Amino acid sequence: MSQKKFGLTHWPNAQNILEKLNDLVNQPVRTLEKDKMADYLKYFESKCKKSKEITDRAKKVIPGGVQHNLAFNYPFPICVSKADGAYMWDMDGNKYIDFLQAGGPTLLGNNWGPVREKVIEVLNECGPVTGLFHEYELKLAELIKSHMPSVEMFRMLGSGTESNMAIARVARVYTKKRKIIKEGGAYHGWSDQFVYGLHIPGTGNYEAHGIPHGALKYTQEFFPNDIEALEELLKRNEKKGGTAAVFLEPFGPESGTRPRVKDFCKQARELCTQYDTLLVFDEVVTGFRSGMGGAQGYLNVDPDLTTFGKIVAGGYPMAGGVGGHEEIIKYLAAGVESGKHRAYIGGTLTANPLTCAAGYWAIKEIERNEAYYKAAIAGDRLIEGLNKIIEKNNLPFVAYNQGSLCHIETAGAMLIDVNKDGALMEAMERKKAMGEMGAAMMAEGMITLAGSRLYMNMMDSNEIIDEALSRFDRIFSNIQN
């Protein structure tokens, strides 16, 4: 089997990484030396004046001053004016290596020309939306089906959040059961029933403000990688009407912030079959990034339903979708007829010609360029270099990757044991340290996801990675002892 078929060259030693992460959170937080941190903050005041001006204005009309959760805002958000390939530029003209890549969808790199040209063709011919069927809806569905055997049918939606909402609904229609189980710390969007055990396992509805308790009545969580805990929930639910679905991020909760023990997904598949429960793979992040067959192809596990987002629209708007076995997903059939037994969903802008064309050509370009493999090689090179720098500076930091999805944990803010005294206060302290680290990375000309997660793309050359490593070296050589 060709190694280039997948977006991972190897599976990380999850148990070893989890032990290192445990050691990290059992040590005091290691932060940058105060003088060096002050220097980094001066960068924003002196080099990002236009960003500060416009984001100060934004705070008057936009809650918090930014619209997107990924818009890193310490000490204030930067305002981007240009993105191309592996780079972004802010309003002040500062150039950054872009390790955020919009949170993952731009595996080809920012604003990939061949996809952009096809989208412009569609805009010129019929505009972005018609409200009626377009050929690219079919072409995209057929393309996804050709790569993922579990996806016998596919329905487009507007986001990963919407898609998981639809899956929960159709799972209940199909199984006639109510409960859904998710892994603690996993992210399946911001709908009422999924904002539970968010970021940190065991927190339940701690972050679910404004949501009636009844909305969470049928949502349960288990600790990551704990197959016995999952089975116990399934067994307990069996006595009270059963479980409609188990939702998993196949590489681990929060995109692998707690990395997945490799055989867990296969064991979960066996349990779901045993307890007549649907297995859902949330492949919003891993779909096409881990290979053309997604994480399910790499792991050789057949989920009943799959959540799509991000890459499914190639970085263009309205990126979401549900794929799965025909006998289940047929209940998502669209139409206005009444009385039909189905899980009703909708969306005026869903599956618009622009989005479907962008998704179709992005996936074709990913396949043609083996983008998932090139990005994985870049991830391997980055993590190998980071671990050398960590070791050289005798730091407790943990760097690892699952192909092009890279993690650098310097504070472990999402890894706190909530049962410890003062756990939530400690989590806030570690989150503050993570924010400072992210600011240091940005001042060094690197955009990351909050200083702890990095998404590689196929344009990340050896030269770019080596330059990034020299910048990380400068940061990590100034950590307080």
N, C-alpha and C positions, 0 to 999 in steps of 0.2 A: 504494500500500500504506500503510495507516494506521501512523503512527509509534507509536501506542499499542499496536500488536500485540506489541511487543517490550519487554524490560526494559533496553534500552540505547538512548540517544538518538544515540550515535555510537560508533565503534570507536576506542579510544585509539591514538595513534601509538606502537606498541610499540618500534620501533627507536629513537626519540628517548628514550623512557623507559628502555630498556636502557642507552643511553649515559650517561644521568644516574645510573643505579644503579651503573654501573661507576665513574663519577667519585666517587660517595659512598664506595665501599669502598676506593678508592685514596687517600683522605684519612684523617687521624687521626680517631678517634671524637670526636664533639662531644657533650658531656654538660651537664647542668644545673650552674649555679654551686653550689658546695658548700653555701653558706648557704641557698640556696633549696631544695635537695634535703633538707636537714635539716629545714626548715620543713614540707615535704610529708610527711616521715616522722613528724613530730610529730602530724600529723592522725590517723594510724592509732593511735598510742598514746593520744591524748586523746579521739578521737571514735568509735573502733571497739573499745571495751573488751570488749563482749559477744562480738564476733566472735573476738577474740584468745583469750578464755577458752574458748570452745567448740572452736575449732580446736586449741588446745593439748591439750584433752582428746582430740580426735580422733586426734592423733598417737600416742596410746597404743594405739589399736585399729585404725587405718586407716593403711596404708603411706603415708608422706609427709603424712598428715593430710587429704588430699582424694581423692575418688574419680575425678574427671574431669580429663583433660588440659587442658581449657580453664579450669579453676578457677585463675585467676591467683593466685600465692602469694608475691608480694613486697610488703612485708616479711612478711606473713602473709595467708592467704585471708580474705575477708570472708564472712559467712554471711548469705544472702539470706532474707528472711521474706515478701516480697511482690513480685509482678511484675504490671504492668498497662500495656498499650499500649506506649509508648516508654520507660517508666521501670521501675526496680527500687528496692526499699528494703532496707536491711540490718537486722539484729537491733537495732541501736542507733537505728534510725529515720532514718538518713541516706538521702537520695534521690539517685538517679543517673540520668543519661541512659544508656539501655541501647543501646550500639552493638555489643554482643556478640550479642544475640538468640539465645542458646543455641547459637551457632556457625552460625546461618543458617536454622533451620527455621521461625522465627516471622515470616515475611514480613508477616503481617497485624498484627503487634504481639503482645505478650505476652497470653496468656489471652483470645483473641478470643471475645466473648460468643456470637455465633451458632453457632460451632463447639462451644463448651463445652455449650450447651443440647442440641445433637444428641447429643453424647457421653453426657450425663446421661440422655437418653431411652433409649439403648441399655443403659446400666447398670441402669436401672430395669426394663427389659423382660427382659433375659437375662443380665446381668452381663458382665464383661470378656472371659471366655473360656469356650468350650464344648468345644473339641476336634473339633467338627463344622463343616460348611459353613454360612456365613451369607450372606445376600443382599448385604451390603455388600462382600464379596470380589469379587463379579461387578460391582457398580456401580462400584467403584474401578477395576478392570481395564478396563472399557468406557470409562470417562471418560478414562483415560490414553491408551488407544488412539485415541480421537477427536481428541486433540491432537497426537500424535506418530506420523506415518505409519510410522516404522521399528518401532514397537512393535505387532506383529501379535498377540503374546501376552505376558502379564505374569504373573509369579509373585512373590508377596510373601515377604519375608524379614525378619529381625530387625534388620539394620544394614547400613550400606554395606560394612563389613568382610566380613560373611557373603556379601553379594551378589557382591563381587569374587571371593571364594573359589569361589562357585558358577559364576561366569562362566568362570574359569580351567578348572574341571573340565569344564563342558559344551563349551568350545572344544576341549579335547583329545579329548573323545568324538567330536565332530562332524568335526574335521579329521584325527584320528588322528596329530596332531603333538604335540610336547612343550613346545617353548620358548615363553616369553612375554616380550615386550619392554615395558618401561615407560620413561617419561621420567625422567631424573635429577632428584631433588628432589620428585617428585610423591608424593602421599599417596593410597594405595588401601586404607587400613586396616592393621591390625596383624598379619595372618596371617603365618605363617612365610615364604611365598614372596614377599610384597610389602614386607616391612621390608628394603628393599634400595635404596640410593641415596636414603635418606630425608632430607628437608629440604634437604640440600646435594648437588648432583650430583657424582658421582665418588667418593662415600664407600663405595659397595658395601655390605658387611655390617658397617660400623663400629658401627652401633647395633643390630645383630641379635644381641644376647647371648642365650645359651640356646637358640639355633637351630642344629641340626646343619648342617654345610656341604652335606650332600646335599639339604636342603630348598631350597637356593638354586641348585642345580645347573642348573636350566633357566630361571632368571630373568636377564634382561639389561637394561642401561640405556643410554640415549644422551643426549647433552647437549641441553638444551631448545632447541627451534626449529631444530635442525640436521637438515634433511631429508636431507642427504647421509649423515650418520652413521646415520640410521635405515635408509636404503637399503643401506648397507654391511652392517649387521647382517642384514637380510633376505636379502641376496645370499649372505652367508657361511653363514647357516643353511640355505639352500636346498640346499647341498651335503651337509648333515648331517641330513636329515630334515625340514627346514622349520620354520616358525613357526606356532604355533597362533593367537596373538592379539597385537595391539598395543593397549596400554591408554593412553589419553590423558585428561587433564583438558582439556576443549576450550578453556578460557580461559587455560591455562598451568598449570604445576606449582604445588602448594600454593596453589590458588585464585587463580592469576595473580600470585604473588609474582615470578615471571619472566613478564611478560605475553606473550601469544601473538601472534606475527606472523600476521596474519589469514588468509593463504592457506595456512598450514601444514596445517591440518586437511584441506583439499581435496587437497593434495598427498599427505598420508598415506593418504587414501581411495584415491587412484589407485595408490599403491604396494602397499597391502594387496590390492587387486584383482589387480594384476599378479603378486604372489607368492602368491596363493591363501591369504591370511591374513585372519582376522577382525579388524575394527576395532571396538574397544570405546570408547565414550564414558562416562567416569565423570561422571555428572551429579548426583552427590549434592549438590553445592553449586549448580550452575547450573540444575538441573531446576525449572522454573516460576519461578525467580528471574529468569531471563533472558527470560521470556516463556512463554506457555502451551505453545509447541512446544519449549521448552528451548533450549540452546545449538545443538543440531543444526538447529532451526528457524531460528534467527537466521543461522547460518553456511550453511544450505542444504546440509548434508552428511548422508548417510544411513549411520549406523553399523550394523553387524550386530547388536550387542548394546549395551544401555544399563544402567548402574548407577544405581539410585535410592536415596535416603535422605532424611534431614532433612525437607524440605517434604512428601514423599510421605505422611507421617503428621501433618502440620500442627503439629508440636511435641509430639506425644504419643509414648509409648514404642513400641518395636519398629518402627522406621522403616527399611525397606530393601526392595529388590525388584530383579528382573531383568526387563527387557523386550527384545524382539527379534524377528527374523524367525522365523516359525513353523517352518520346516524345521530350525532350530537349537534353538530353545527347547523344542521338543516333547520333547527328551531330559531335560527337568527335570520330566516328569510325575510327580505324587505317587502314592502307593499302596504296598501292601505285597506285591504279587506278586513272586515271585523269578524270576531268569533273564532279566528284561527288559533290553534294551540301553538304558542310561540313565546319567545323571550323578546319583548318589544324593545328596539333600540332605534336611534335615528341620528340626524346631523345634517344640516343643510350643506355644509362645505365638505362633508366626508366624501372621500374617493373622487375628488375633483380632478379634472384632466391634468392640471399642473403637477399635483402631488403624485398621481399614478405614473405619469411619464417620468418624473424625477426618480421615483423609486425603481421603476423598470430599468432605466438606463444606468442608474447608480449600481444596481446589483449586477447588471451585465458588465460594467466597467470593473467592478470588484473582482468578478470572475476572470475577465480578460487579463487584468494586471496582477492577479494573485495578491491583491492588496492586503488581505488578512494575513498572509504569510510574511510579506515584507514588513508589515507593521509589527508582527510578532518578533521578528529578528531584531528590530529596533528596540522592542521592549526587553528582550534578553540582554542586549548590549548595555542598555541603560541600567538595568538592575545589577548586572555583574559589576559595573563600574561603581554604582552607589554602595554596594556592599564592601568593596575595597576601601572606599573613602570612610565608611562607618567604622570598619575595623581599624584603619590607620589612626582614627581619632578616638578610638576606644569608647564608642558611644553605644547606648542600648537600643538605638533605633532599629527598625525592622523594615527591610525592603524586599519585595517579592513581586512576581508577576504571573499572570495567567495569559500568556501570549502578549497581546498589545494592551492589555488592561493591567496597569502598574500601580503598586501601592508603596508609599513611603510613610510609615507610621513613626512620628517623632513624639507624639503626646498620648496617643491611644484614647482619645476622647470618647469614642463609641465602644470601648472595650471594657468599661467599668462594670464591676459586679454590683448590681443595684442592692444586694443584700448587705453590703458593707455599711457601717455607720458613716454618715456624711458623704455617701456615694454621689448624690446629685450635685453637691457643692464642689466635690472633686472633679466631676465631669465638666462643670463650668470653668474651673481653673485650667483643665487640660484643653478645653475648647479655646480659651483665650491664648494659650501657648501655641495652639495650632494656627490661630489667626495671625499671630506674629510671624510664624514660620512662613505662612503663605505670603505675607507682605514682603518678607525678605526675598523670597523667590521671585516675586514680581519686580522688586527693585533691582534684582539681578537679571531682569529681562526674560522671565519665564512665567507663563500663565498656567496655573494648575487648578484643580478642583480643591479649593480650600487648603492648599498646601499638603495634601495627603494622597491625592489620586491623580494619575496621569494617563491620558488616552493617547496612544501612539497612532500615527497614520502612515500611509505608505511613502510619504514624502520625507519622513524622518531619516535622513542619510546618516552615514557614519560621522561625517563632519559635524552635523547638527548635534548628534548625541555626544560627541567628544567635547564640543563647546559647552553643552549643558552640564556635563560632568565637571568641567573646570569651574563653572559657576556654583554648583553644589559644593565643591571642595572649599570654595571661599566661605560659603555659609557655615558649613559643618566644622571648619577650623576655628570658628568663633563662638562655639557653644560653651556655656559656663560649665566648669567642673564642679 
